[in-house]
Amino acid sequence: MPFKKLKNWLLPPDLKAKIDNAPKPLGSLDYDRWGYHRNSAYKAAAGVRFLYDHYFKVQAFGRENVPTQGRVLIIANHSGYLPMDGALLGYSLLSNPYAPRVPRAMIERLFTNIPYVGNFFSQIGAVTGQTQNCIDMLKQEEAVIVFPEGVRGTGKGFVKRYQLQRFGNGFMDIAIDTNTPIIPVGIVGCEEALPMFGNAEGLAKKFGLPYFPITVPFPIPTRVTLNFGEPLYFSGPIHSEDDLEAKVNVVKAKIRQLIADAQHKHGVK
Amino acid sequence: MIDTSTLPCLLITGAAGALAQQVIARLRDKYRLVVCDSRREVSMPEDIPSYRVDFNKRRFEDLFKEYHFDGIIHLGRIGSNENSREGRYNANVIGSQRLLDLARKYKVKQTLILSTYFVYGAHPLNPAYLTESAPLKAAGITMDLVDSVELENLSTIYLWKYPELNITILRPCNIVGPGVNNTLGQLLMQERTPVLMGYSPMMQFIHLEDMASAIVVAFEQNHAGIYNIAPDDCVPYQVALSLCGCKKLPIPSVPENMPLLLAKLTGRELLPPHLLDYFKHSATIDGSLFSQTFDFKPRYSLKDIFAHYKHLKS
């Protein structure tokens, strides 16, 4: 009985139900093609819930903009030397009172190759940032989180906080090809929670990493704000790379504006 | 007794394998069968002529002259766990080319070739649904799979160049089940099975009997082309081992050469060196084209398959 109570405290039944009710094409052993596993999702949700509610005291605005079902790309700014923003964004979508979704996230390719880390990410729904994977997931009507800045965002350092780095264009191609709406999201707070003051380049090279952060020993419990924008719809044909980039810049400008709004809300709170 | 003299005549290669035995059992009432194997002479019922023959020798052509084959089911690909690299190349590439040339020369109407999903290569950037048009990266990963990729390339050339051969190429996922002696079959049978620490790639398995049915249906319906064969159900390697009742033997996966070093030190082949990547990264294939084209659905679930291996251990 105490064990059940503890279990319910760690993962409240309504949260568990949201994971159970998510329409995922799971196989006979509860795994999907990319390695997502329902039991692992429970554990991850329980862990991130603590960080979300108590450690970072996340506040989320505009979650009513996320479609209740069907394919959608969640495009956000990337910050902090670890993908904590991805975890918080994912939990925010899961706990969305308007339309809970169990999202997928496209992750850096280097994670897939790291023992244990790659497996862990796969089991909780993260997938290697590979175009075909994203298309296949959208075809299965998933909500997919993409950080188009990639490591340029997480490795930019604290001095460049909230300066959006170059966006990869791939997500726009995918959105148009698969007729998928884009929900832009501005994230504020992760820059301060996981500040990177410098890059130990020698160590990074030695371990084959894009950067090796010089930072505080643990994440700083700053308040994090997630600001979801209204859906953006794009259509083709795309005539050139410049044409594609112009569309990407529309999303980038929107995210910049959402960050500014979030900073305002963050500050006045 | 059925009079088989009027039935179409089929050559089935690789007759010694468990899969070929299943295919033979399914086809023997509908066709006049001739079977051969380059490894050994296979004992067959009286009405099925059986030969031990090297595809590169004249005796092989004699079979074409004698039996006037209507179709060939080429299951005689030497697996990556058998023979030397050179031996496999001679049998799988040179031998198969001879088989295809003879098929042309003697106007065989239909040829089915069994390949493997290994040709796609295991790579961290593989999409979860590898379709038939995905590049065959295996040769770039290990020289030990060059023969499999070349067999594929060769078959594909013949498929487009000589449409009258009606070539069907099948790329199945891991075939497992009673009597299967391939790499995965051997691993699932072990009491203590090696795993690379920190890696558990998604894998697909098809039961031997389902695979035999797939070959038969592909041959009978005859839609030339290239097809993946796999159920739409995956499981991580280490979970599969647990369900098969295997205890895990963890092998450190870093640095990269550690598994090979440990194998040398212990004098035991822990995991096949040329397939190490398949125990790190997924190579899961999309079998939907085959399922739709041939209206095929496997009968055995993953649980059924693993129950067999668990039962063996109890």
Interface residues (C-beta under 8 A of the other chain):
Chain A: P25 G27 S28 L29 Y31 D32 R33 W34 G35 R109 T112 N113 I114 P115 Y116 V117 G118 N119 S122 V127 T128 Q130 Q132 N133 D136
Chain B: P124 L125 N126 P127 A128 Y129 L196 M197 G198 Y199 S200 M202 D232 D233 C234 V235 P236 V239 L243 S253 V254 H281 S282 T284 S301 L302 K303
